[in-house]
């Protein structure tokens, strides 16, 4: 049981980091609404929107894609250049 709590703390820290990043991005991109709504309403709505956006994100570390080595392309031999035959 103690192990589960430790793992949960790591996930919440990662989740908080994601939530902070999303709130910062939303607030910077929607600055035109800040003047219309006011500071308090704007921050509350940004927090709600960020929570809904982050809710579906899994808090597992992202795995890097494994790249397969490329197959060597067959090398074509150059055609031999021969002198044209002379016709008599």
C-alpha positions as CSV (number, residue, x, y, z in Angstrom):
1,X,0.0,0.0,0.0
2,X,2.8,2.4,0.8
3,X,4.2,1.8,-2.7
4,X,1.0,2.9,-4.3
5,X,0.9,6.2,-2.4
6,X,4.5,7.0,-3.6
7,X,3.6,6.2,-7.2
8,X,0.5,8.4,-6.8
9,X,2.6,11.3,-5.6
10,X,4.8,11.1,-8.7
11,X,1.8,11.1,-11.0
12,X,0.2,14.1,-9.2
13,X,3.4,16.1,-9.5
14,X,3.6,15.3,-13.3
15,X,-0.1,16.1,-13.6
16,X,0.4,19.5,-11.8
17,X,3.2,20.3,-14.2
18,X,1.0,19.5,-17.2
19,X,-1.8,21.5,-15.7
20,X,0.4,24.5,-15.1
21,X,1.8,24.3,-18.7
22,X,-1.7,24.2,-20.2
23,X,-3.0,27.1,-18.1
24,X,0.0,29.2,-19.1
25,X,-0.5,28.5,-22.8
26,X,-4.2,29.2,-22.6
27,X,-3.8,32.4,-20.8
28,X,-1.2,33.7,-23.2
29,X,-3.2,32.7,-26.3
30,X,-6.5,34.2,-25.1
31,X,-5.4,37.5,-23.8
32,X,-8.1,39.4,-25.8
33,X,-10.7,37.8,-23.6
34,X,-9.1,39.1,-20.4
35,X,-10.2,42.6,-21.1
36,X,-13.8,41.6,-21.8
37,X,-14.3,39.2,-18.8
38,X,-12.0,40.8,-16.2
39,X,-9.1,39.3,-14.3
40,X,-11.0,37.0,-11.8
41,X,-13.5,35.5,-14.3
42,X,-10.8,35.0,-16.8
43,X,-8.5,33.1,-14.5
44,X,-11.3,30.9,-13.2
45,X,-12.4,30.0,-16.7
46,X,-8.9,29.3,-17.8
47,X,-8.4,26.9,-14.8
48,X,-11.6,25.1,-15.6
49,X,-10.7,24.7,-19.2
50,X,-7.2,23.5,-18.4
51,X,-8.6,20.9,-16.0
52,X,-11.0,19.5,-18.6
53,X,-8.2,19.4,-21.2
54,X,-5.8,17.6,-18.9
55,X,-8.4,15.1,-17.6
56,X,-7.9,12.7,-20.5
57,X,-4.1,12.8,-20.5
58,X,-2.4,9.7,-19.0
59,X,0.4,10.7,-16.7
60,X,2.8,7.9,-17.9
61,X,6.2,8.8,-19.3
62,X,6.2,8.9,-23.1
63,X,8.1,6.1,-24.8
64,X,10.4,6.9,-27.6
65,X,9.6,5.3,-31.0
66,X,11.9,2.5,-32.0
67,X,13.5,3.2,-35.3
68,X,14.1,0.3,-37.6
69,X,17.4,0.2,-39.6
70,X,16.9,1.1,-43.2
71,X,17.4,-1.6,-45.8
72,X,20.3,-1.1,-48.1
73,X,19.1,-0.2,-51.6
74,X,20.5,-2.4,-54.4
75,X,23.2,-0.7,-56.4
76,X,22.6,-0.7,-60.1
77,X,25.5,-1.3,-62.3
78,X,26.3,1.4,-64.9
79,X,25.8,0.3,-68.5
80,X,29.0,-0.1,-70.5
81,X,29.4,2.4,-73.2
82,X,30.5,0.8,-76.4
83,X,31.5,2.5,-79.6
84,X,28.8,2.2,-82.3
85,X,29.5,-0.2,-85.1
86,X,30.6,1.3,-88.4
87,X,28.4,0.4,-91.3
88,X,30.2,0.0,-94.7
